Amino acid sequence: MRGLIVTHGDLGRELVASARLVVASDAPVDVLSNTRLGNRELRSLIEEWLTREAGPALIMVDEGLGSCGLAASLAARDREQTWIVSGVNLSMVVTYLNRRGRMPEEELVEKILSRGREAVRLVGTQS
């Protein structure tokens, strides 16, 4: 399953760089920023990425209801074996890089979502 991370600014690129420090993986993952792109341009670039290669695809976006998520949803509309997950964080990217090609696609998506949720928690409080 090939992967694309679509975010605001440099978030996607920085997540991938940081994830590669955590896990020694050269698994390919593409990154796209919405910087200086209108909704149509962003959607068009995602559609182009999707049509470059057949087969399963995973798109991770920062905000599901923001421009990145909406563009990905429109670009992937009616496309089989394409998953879009929002709220991308470091744990999700590490899991993708570490597990890609080692488990069925549906299972990988569930693992990515699970790790992403587990990463968001209250670690402690200060009074």
DRENDO-1510 file (C-alpha; in Angstrom, 1 decimal, always signed):
<recs>
REC; n; res; u; v; w
REC; 1; MET; +0.0; +0.0; +0.0 .
REC; 2; ARG; +1.5; +3.3; -1.0 .
REC; 3; GLY; +1.1; +6.3; +1.2 .
REC; 4; LEU; +0.6; +10.0; +0.9 .
REC; 5; ILE; +0.6; +12.6; +3.8 .
REC; 6; VAL; -1.3; +15.8; +3.1 .
REC; 7; THR; -0.9; +18.6; +5.6 .
REC; 8; HIS; -0.7; +22.3; +6.2 .
REC; 9; GLY; +2.8; +23.8; +5.9 .
REC; 10; ASP; +5.8; +21.5; +6.5 .
REC; 11; LEU; +4.0; +19.3; +9.0 .
REC; 12; GLY; +4.0; +16.2; +6.8 .
REC; 13; ARG; +7.6; +16.5; +5.8 .
REC; 14; GLU; +8.7; +17.0; +9.4 .
REC; 15; LEU; +6.6; +14.0; +10.6 .
REC; 16; VAL; +8.3; +11.8; +8.0 .
REC; 17; ALA; +11.7; +13.0; +8.9 .
REC; 18; SER; +11.1; +12.5; +12.6 .
REC; 19; ALA; +9.5; +9.0; +12.0 .
REC; 20; ARG; +12.6; +8.0; +10.1 .
REC; 21; LEU; +14.7; +8.8; +13.2 .
REC; 22; VAL; +12.4; +6.5; +15.3 .
REC; 23; VAL; +12.3; +3.6; +12.9 .
REC; 24; ALA; +15.0; +2.6; +10.4 .
REC; 25; SER; +12.8; +2.3; +7.4 .
REC; 26; ASP; +13.2; +3.5; +3.8 .
REC; 27; ALA; +9.6; +2.6; +3.0 .
REC; 28; PRO; +8.4; +5.2; +0.5 .
REC; 29; VAL; +5.8; +7.7; +1.5 .
REC; 30; ASP; +4.9; +10.9; -0.4 .
REC; 31; VAL; +4.2; +14.2; +1.2 .
REC; 32; LEU; +2.1; +17.1; -0.1 .
REC; 33; SER; +1.6; +20.5; +1.5 .
REC; 34; ASN; -1.3; +22.7; +0.8 .
REC; 35; THR; +0.9; +25.8; +1.1 .
REC; 36; ARG; +0.0; +28.3; -1.7 .
REC; 37; LEU; -2.5; +25.9; -3.2 .
REC; 38; GLY; -6.2; +26.5; -3.6 .
REC; 39; ASN; -8.7; +23.7; -3.1 .
REC; 40; ARG; -8.9; +22.8; -6.8 .
REC; 41; GLU; -5.1; +22.7; -7.1 .
REC; 42; LEU; -4.7; +20.5; -4.0 .
REC; 43; ARG; -7.4; +18.1; -5.2 .
REC; 44; SER; -5.9; +17.9; -8.6 .
REC; 45; LEU; -2.4; +17.0; -7.2 .
REC; 46; ILE; -4.0; +14.3; -5.0 .
REC; 47; GLU; -5.9; +12.9; -8.0 .
REC; 48; GLU; -2.7; +12.9; -10.0 .
REC; 49; TRP; -0.9; +11.0; -7.2 .
REC; 50; LEU; -3.8; +8.5; -7.0 .
REC; 51; THR; -3.8; +7.8; -10.8 .
REC; 52; ARG; +0.0; +7.4; -11.0 .
REC; 53; GLU; -0.2; +3.8; -9.8 .
REC; 54; ALA; -2.9; +1.2; -9.4 .
REC; 55; GLY; -3.6; -0.6; -6.2 .
REC; 56; PRO; -4.3; +0.2; -2.5 .
REC; 57; ALA; -3.5; +3.7; -1.3 .
REC; 58; LEU; -3.5; +5.4; +2.1 .
REC; 59; ILE; -3.9; +9.2; +2.5 .
REC; 60; MET; -3.2; +10.6; +5.9 .
REC; 61; VAL; -4.3; +14.2; +6.5 .
REC; 62; ASP; -3.9; +16.6; +9.4 .
REC; 63; GLU; -7.4; +17.9; +9.5 .
REC; 64; GLY; -10.3; +15.8; +8.2 .
REC; 65; LEU; -12.7; +18.7; +7.8 .
REC; 66; GLY; -10.0; +21.2; +6.6 .
REC; 67; SER; -8.8; +21.8; +3.1 .
REC; 68; CYS; -6.4; +18.8; +3.1 .
REC; 69; GLY; -9.1; +16.3; +4.2 .
REC; 70; LEU; -11.8; +17.7; +1.9 .
REC; 71; ALA; -9.5; +17.7; -1.1 .
REC; 72; ALA; -8.4; +14.1; -0.3 .
REC; 73; SER; -12.0; +13.0; +0.1 .
REC; 74; LEU; -13.1; +14.5; -3.2 .
REC; 75; ALA; -10.0; +13.2; -5.1 .
REC; 76; ALA; -10.6; +9.7; -3.8 .
REC; 77; ARG; -14.3; +9.6; -4.3 .
REC; 78; ASP; -15.4; +6.4; -6.0 .
REC; 79; ARG; -12.0; +4.9; -5.8 .
REC; 80; GLU; -11.7; +1.4; -4.3 .
REC; 81; GLN; -9.0; +0.4; -1.9 .
REC; 82; THR; -8.3; +4.0; -0.9 .
REC; 83; TRP; -8.3; +4.9; +2.8 .
REC; 84; ILE; -8.2; +8.5; +4.1 .
REC; 85; VAL; -7.4; +9.0; +7.8 .
REC; 86; SER; -7.2; +12.3; +9.6 .
REC; 87; GLY; -5.3; +13.6; +12.6 .
REC; 88; VAL; -2.0; +12.3; +11.4 .
REC; 89; ASN; +0.6; +12.2; +14.1 .
REC; 90; LEU; +4.1; +10.8; +14.6 .
REC; 91; SER; +2.8; +7.4; +15.9 .
REC; 92; MET; +0.7; +6.9; +12.8 .
REC; 93; VAL; +3.6; +7.6; +10.5 .
REC; 94; VAL; +6.0; +5.4; +12.4 .
REC; 95; THR; +3.4; +2.6; +12.3 .
REC; 96; TYR; +2.9; +3.0; +8.6 .
REC; 97; LEU; +6.7; +3.0; +7.9 .
REC; 98; ASN; +7.3; +0.0; +10.2 .
REC; 99; ARG; +4.3; -2.2; +9.1 .
REC; 100; ARG; +3.8; -1.3; +5.4 .
REC; 101; GLY; +3.8; -4.5; +3.3 .
REC; 102; ARG; +3.8; -6.7; +6.4 .
REC; 103; MET; +0.0; -7.0; +7.0 .
REC; 104; PRO; -3.2; -6.8; +4.9 .
REC; 105; GLU; -4.2; -3.2; +4.1 .
REC; 106; GLU; -7.4; -3.2; +6.2 .
REC; 107; GLU; -5.4; -4.4; +9.2 .
REC; 108; LEU; -2.7; -1.8; +8.6 .
REC; 109; VAL; -5.2; +1.0; +8.5 .
REC; 110; GLU; -6.8; -0.2; +11.8 .
REC; 111; LYS; -3.3; -0.5; +13.4 .
REC; 112; ILE; -2.5; +3.0; +12.3 .
REC; 113; LEU; -5.7; +4.4; +13.7 .
REC; 114; SER; -5.3; +2.5; +16.9 .
REC; 115; ARG; -1.7; +3.8; +17.4 .
REC; 116; GLY; -2.8; +7.3; +16.6 .
REC; 117; ARG; -5.5; +7.2; +19.2 .
REC; 118; GLU; -3.2; +5.7; +21.8 .
REC; 119; ALA; -0.7; +8.5; +21.3 .
REC; 120; VAL; -3.3; +11.1; +22.3 .
REC; 121; ARG; -3.7; +11.0; +26.1 .
REC; 122; LEU; -3.4; +12.9; +29.3 .
REC; 123; VAL; +0.1; +12.0; +30.6 .
REC; 124; GLY; -0.1; +13.9; +33.8 .
REC; 125; THR; -1.4; +17.0; +35.6 .
REC; 126; GLN; +0.2; +19.7; +37.7 .
REC; 127; SER; -1.7; +21.4; +40.5 .
</recs>
